[in-house]
Amino acid sequence: MKNRILPRALFLTVVLVLFAVGAVLAWFQSWKSGRLVELDAGSQLAQLPAGTMEFTRLGDGPAVLVFHDALGGYDQGVALAGFLADQGFEVLIPSRPGYLRTPLPTGLTPEDQADAAAQLLDSLAIANVSVLGFGWGGPTALEFARRFSQRTQALVFVGAAVARENPPPTPLTPFPEAVSTALTGDVGSWLFVKLSESRPARALSAAYALTSTGGAVTREAWTDLVLSNPEQLEHFREIILSLAPIDPRESGLRNDLLQIRALPDIPLKDVATPVLLVHGGLDKAISIAPIEAAQSQFPNAELLLLPDEGHLVFLGRSAAIARARITDFLKKHTAAIDESATE
């Protein structure tokens, strides 16, 4: 009798496990399908000489062109720069090539991506913009300002790459690869979204370890601060959601890895546009040394160094300071352009 019960119990266990796995996968597939529909509904497609470019527009006022970080898309740009729409700006956010519905051939290099963005402005009859580059969107923002200086009113970098590090870090620029590996594909990115909803403390701690060089004590204090602030916690969840699903972002990430390693020595002294560099002193993605060096090379640059922050400068004690400084900088230089145009 016992010999019969054991195989049956084992069979039943296997069936239950397979049923549970099937249920989870069905849940994931339903979420992914809904997420892709949501992403498509939140953007538009422009057919440009360079190719197709996905974008979205928020707010009304002077235009700010936003280039998102690695592993993002227009949705990440909304999460990071959408606050400017409440400050009297029109925020224009394309998905950089290889991300979401912008095909990679629309622009492989930062130069090509800048050209495609200029074509997007032409198609929307937007003459001048301020430019905001996050993370690995920094080189594209820089190239836009170089190539289209007459159209660029102000240039802001937030935790952004503005030059190749010399010597390069070892291992070479691991940050986006580390994030992608940690999320382990579409299912992993979905699980991290769910973790940020159900166990935000764990998700915050993991995100801090991936994006900051701070130690355990600093990580715990940062996590507690974000948890105690409903607005920042919601912002964190928006950022995590903007990394998922990974599959429609993967070709952009792989291209970014190639481009960031091949950045030429860029003559920053030729960029006359007013520049604001916002950077965390504990940034694990892009160290502060090349940012400080870049500040000295730009003819007209300001540096807002946030010594206790990592890559996620819009989370933590300095978040309000960073947003206010960016807003004031953009308003100042937009107003200066407007006044000179009316004289």
KAWOHU-V360162 format. One record per helix or strand. SS is the DSSP state (alpha for helix, beta for strand). FROM is the first residue (numbers start at 1). TO is the last residue. If there is no record, write none. Layout:
ss:SS from:FROM to:TO
ss:SS from:FROM to:TO
//
This chain:
ss:alpha from:2 to:41
ss:beta from:44 to:48
ss:beta from:51 to:58
ss:beta from:62 to:67
ss:alpha from:74 to:87
ss:beta from:89 to:94
ss:alpha from:104 to:106
ss:alpha from:110 to:123
ss:beta from:129 to:134
ss:alpha from:135 to:147
ss:alpha from:149 to:151
ss:beta from:152 to:158
ss:alpha from:175 to:183
ss:alpha from:185 to:198
ss:alpha from:200 to:211
ss:beta from:212 to:212
ss:alpha from:216 to:227
ss:alpha from:230 to:241
ss:alpha from:247 to:261
ss:alpha from:268 to:270
ss:beta from:275 to:280
ss:beta from:283 to:283
ss:alpha from:288 to:297
ss:beta from:301 to:306
ss:alpha from:319 to:342
//
